[in-house]
């Protein structure tokens, strides 16, 4: 069963309203809306045109037409709903009566002109019987049958889901008894597998951390080496500066 069907059934049960009652409510609303959409004055003008004044005037015709339409919308149609929607057929069609009479006459076979009369019963076809029974049902009965069918399907699905849940539980219990050591249940196995997964994840993180620490150490060593080279270059520059200063002093003494 679809979710929509199940929801419809749930709404019927929750509100205590049958499908037939919903149908009647919708039909009434549609009828009232259709009635309100009719502009009787425009309809009369469209029908009679300039001759409206000769047959009593538009106001009189509007009143008559409104009265007729209101009676149809508020009384006649609703009475027909009550009459034909819920009243069972108590009489069989004349044609069906004639058919049954012919079948009864054919079922009597005279085997002996003097004393023997054999009566045979001839059953109607199952499909014909089903069709006639359906014809005798009222609209309310037919819609109530739909509600009942929906209810049966919903109940069947609930029982099926319950049985499936019990089957799954039984299967787990069988596994616990037959495949696992004594004192160990399925939940313990699941918890152990989760623990193993956490251990593997921890090891992977530790390895990644060691790799990163190794890269950091290599960068620090390279940085130290570069700093040593820079200090060495600075020392050479300072020595060259001192040599230049000494040379400059010597030159100054010579020139003086």
C-alpha positions as CSV (number, residue, x, y, z in Angstrom):
1,X,0.0,0.0,0.0
2,X,1.3,3.5,-0.8
3,X,1.8,6.1,1.8
4,X,-1.0,8.2,0.5
5,X,-3.5,5.4,0.9
6,X,-2.3,4.8,4.4
7,X,-2.6,8.5,5.3
8,X,-6.2,8.6,3.9
9,X,-7.1,5.6,6.0
10,X,-5.5,7.2,9.1
11,X,-7.4,10.4,8.5
12,X,-10.7,8.5,8.2
13,X,-10.1,6.8,11.5
14,X,-8.8,9.8,13.3
15,X,-11.7,12.1,12.2
16,X,-14.4,9.4,12.3
17,X,-15.4,10.4,8.8
18,X,-16.0,7.8,6.1
19,X,-15.1,8.2,2.4
20,X,-18.8,8.5,1.6
21,X,-19.2,11.4,4.0
22,X,-16.1,13.2,2.6
23,X,-17.6,12.7,-0.9
24,X,-20.9,14.3,0.2
25,X,-19.1,17.2,1.8
26,X,-17.0,17.9,-1.3
27,X,-20.1,17.5,-3.5
28,X,-22.0,20.1,-1.4
29,X,-19.1,22.6,-1.5
30,X,-18.8,22.2,-5.3
31,X,-22.5,22.7,-5.7
32,X,-22.5,25.8,-3.6
33,X,-19.5,27.2,-5.4
34,X,-21.1,26.5,-8.8
35,X,-24.3,28.2,-7.6
36,X,-22.4,31.3,-6.5
37,X,-20.6,31.6,-9.8
38,X,-23.9,31.9,-11.7
39,X,-24.8,35.5,-12.5
40,X,-28.6,35.1,-13.1
41,X,-29.1,38.7,-14.3
42,X,-26.5,38.2,-17.0
43,X,-27.9,34.8,-17.9
44,X,-31.4,36.3,-18.4
45,X,-30.1,39.1,-20.4
46,X,-28.1,36.7,-22.6
47,X,-31.2,34.5,-23.1
48,X,-33.9,37.1,-23.7
49,X,-32.0,40.2,-24.7
50,X,-34.3,43.2,-25.5
51,X,-37.4,41.0,-25.0
52,X,-36.8,40.8,-21.3
53,X,-39.1,43.8,-20.6
54,X,-41.9,42.2,-22.6
55,X,-42.1,39.1,-20.3
56,X,-42.2,40.8,-16.9
57,X,-38.8,42.5,-16.6
58,X,-35.4,41.3,-15.5
59,X,-36.0,41.7,-11.7
60,X,-39.0,39.3,-11.8
61,X,-37.1,36.8,-13.9
62,X,-34.0,37.1,-11.7
63,X,-36.1,36.3,-8.6
64,X,-37.7,33.3,-10.2
65,X,-34.4,31.9,-11.5
66,X,-32.6,32.5,-8.2
67,X,-35.4,30.7,-6.4
68,X,-35.2,27.7,-8.7
69,X,-31.4,27.5,-8.5
70,X,-31.4,27.8,-4.7
71,X,-33.9,25.1,-4.4
72,X,-31.9,22.8,-6.6
73,X,-28.6,23.6,-4.7
74,X,-30.0,23.5,-1.2
75,X,-32.8,21.0,-1.4
76,X,-33.3,18.9,-4.5
77,X,-29.7,17.6,-5.0
78,X,-29.2,17.0,-1.3
79,X,-32.5,15.0,-1.1
80,X,-31.3,12.9,-4.1
81,X,-28.0,12.3,-2.2
82,X,-30.0,11.0,0.8
83,X,-32.4,9.0,-1.4
84,X,-30.1,7.3,-3.9
85,X,-26.9,7.4,-1.9
86,X,-28.0,5.3,1.1
87,X,-31.2,3.6,0.2
88,X,-30.9,-0.1,-0.8
89,X,-32.6,-1.4,-3.9
90,X,-35.6,-3.5,-2.7
91,X,-36.8,-4.5,-6.1
92,X,-35.2,-6.4,-8.9
93,X,-35.5,-5.1,-12.4
94,X,-38.3,-6.5,-14.5
95,X,-35.8,-8.0,-17.0
96,X,-34.0,-9.8,-14.2
97,X,-37.3,-11.2,-12.9
98,X,-38.1,-12.6,-16.3
99,X,-34.6,-14.1,-16.5
100,X,-35.0,-15.8,-13.2
101,X,-38.5,-17.1,-14.2
102,X,-37.2,-18.6,-17.4
103,X,-34.3,-20.3,-15.5
104,X,-36.8,-21.8,-13.0
105,X,-39.0,-23.1,-15.8
106,X,-36.0,-24.7,-17.5
107,X,-34.9,-26.4,-14.3
108,X,-38.1,-28.6,-14.2
109,X,-37.8,-31.6,-16.5
110,X,-40.6,-34.1,-16.8
111,X,-39.1,-37.5,-17.1
112,X,-42.3,-39.5,-16.8
113,X,-45.7,-38.3,-18.1
114,X,-47.5,-40.0,-15.3
115,X,-45.6,-39.7,-12.0
116,X,-41.9,-38.7,-12.2
117,X,-40.9,-35.0,-12.1
118,X,-37.3,-34.2,-11.6
119,X,-36.3,-30.8,-10.4
120,X,-32.8,-29.6,-11.2
121,X,-31.2,-26.5,-9.8
122,X,-29.2,-24.4,-12.1
123,X,-26.9,-21.9,-10.5
124,X,-26.1,-18.6,-12.2
125,X,-22.6,-17.8,-13.3
126,X,-20.5,-16.4,-10.4
127,X,-19.5,-13.3,-12.4
128,X,-23.2,-12.5,-13.1
129,X,-24.0,-13.0,-9.4
130,X,-21.2,-10.7,-8.4
131,X,-22.2,-8.1,-10.9
132,X,-25.8,-8.1,-9.8
133,X,-24.8,-7.9,-6.1
134,X,-22.6,-4.9,-7.0
135,X,-25.6,-3.3,-8.9
136,X,-27.7,-3.6,-5.7
137,X,-25.1,-1.9,-3.5
138,X,-25.6,1.8,-2.8
139,X,-22.9,4.4,-3.3
140,X,-22.3,4.5,0.4
141,X,-22.0,0.8,0.7
142,X,-19.4,0.7,-2.2
143,X,-17.3,3.5,-0.6
144,X,-17.6,1.8,2.8
145,X,-16.2,-1.4,1.2
146,X,-13.2,0.7,0.0
147,X,-12.7,1.9,3.5
148,X,-12.9,-1.6,4.8
149,X,-10.4,-2.9,2.2
150,X,-8.0,-0.1,3.1
151,X,-8.3,-1.0,6.8
152,X,-7.6,-4.7,6.1
153,X,-4.5,-3.8,4.0
154,X,-3.2,-1.5,6.8
155,X,-3.7,-4.2,9.4
156,X,-2.0,-6.8,7.2
157,X,1.0,-4.5,6.7
158,X,1.2,-3.9,10.4
159,X,1.2,-7.7,11.1
160,X,3.8,-8.2,8.4
161,X,6.1,-5.6,9.8
162,X,5.7,-7.1,13.3
163,X,6.5,-10.6,11.9
164,X,9.6,-9.3,10.1
165,X,10.8,-7.6,13.3
166,X,10.3,-10.9,15.2
167,X,12.1,-12.8,12.5
168,X,15.1,-10.5,12.7
169,X,15.2,-10.8,16.5
170,X,14.9,-14.6,16.3
171,X,17.7,-14.7,13.7
172,X,20.0,-12.6,15.9
173,X,19.2,-14.9,18.9
174,X,20.1,-18.0,16.8
175,X,23.4,-16.4,15.8
176,X,24.1,-15.6,19.4
177,X,23.5,-19.2,20.4
178,X,25.1,-21.1,17.6
179,X,27.9,-19.0,16.2
180,X,29.3,-17.0,19.1
181,X,31.2,-18.2,22.2
182,X,29.3,-18.6,25.4
183,X,28.8,-15.4,27.2
184,X,29.3,-13.3,24.0
185,X,26.4,-11.7,22.2
186,X,26.1,-9.8,19.0
187,X,26.3,-6.4,20.7
188,X,29.7,-7.4,22.1
189,X,30.9,-8.4,18.7
190,X,29.8,-5.0,17.3
191,X,31.4,-3.1,20.1
192,X,34.7,-5.1,19.6
193,X,34.7,-4.3,15.9
194,X,34.1,-0.6,16.7
195,X,37.1,-0.7,19.1
196,X,39.3,-2.3,16.5
197,X,38.3,0.4,14.0
198,X,39.2,3.1,16.6
199,X,42.6,1.4,17.2
200,X,43.3,1.3,13.5
201,X,42.3,5.0,13.2
202,X,44.6,5.9,16.1
203,X,47.6,4.1,14.6
204,X,47.0,5.9,11.3
205,X,47.0,9.2,13.1
206,X,50.1,8.4,15.0
207,X,51.9,7.4,11.8
208,X,50.8,10.7,10.2
209,X,52.0,12.6,13.3
210,X,55.4,10.9,13.1
211,X,55.7,11.8,9.4
212,X,54.9,15.4,10.1
213,X,57.3,15.6,13.0
214,X,60.0,14.2,10.7
215,X,59.3,16.9,8.2
216,X,59.5,19.5,10.9
217,X,62.9,18.2,12.2
218,X,64.3,18.2,8.6
219,X,63.1,21.8,8.2
220,X,64.7,22.8,11.5
221,X,68.1,21.2,10.5
222,X,68.0,23.0,7.2
223,X,67.2,26.3,8.9
224,X,70.2,25.8,11.3
225,X,72.4,25.0,8.4
226,X,71.3,28.2,6.5
227,X,71.8,30.3,9.7
228,X,75.4,28.9,10.0
229,X,76.1,29.8,6.4
230,X,74.7,33.3,6.9
231,X,76.9,33.8,10.1
232,X,79.9,32.6,8.2
233,X,79.2,35.1,5.4
234,X,78.8,37.9,7.9
235,X,82.1,37.0,9.5
236,X,83.8,37.2,6.1
237,X,82.2,40.6,5.4
238,X,83.4,41.9,8.8
239,X,86.9,40.7,8.1
240,X,86.9,42.3,4.7
241,X,85.7,45.5,6.3
242,X,88.5,45.5,8.8
243,X,91.1,44.9,6.1
244,X,89.7,47.8,4.0
245,X,89.8,50.0,7.1
246,X,93.4,49.1,7.8
247,X,94.4,49.7,4.1
248,X,92.7,53.1,4.3
249,X,94.6,54.1,7.4
250,X,97.9,53.1,5.8
251,X,97.1,55.1,2.7
252,X,96.3,58.1,4.8
253,X,99.6,57.9,6.7
254,X,101.6,57.7,3.4
255,X,99.9,60.7,1.9
256,X,100.5,62.8,5.0
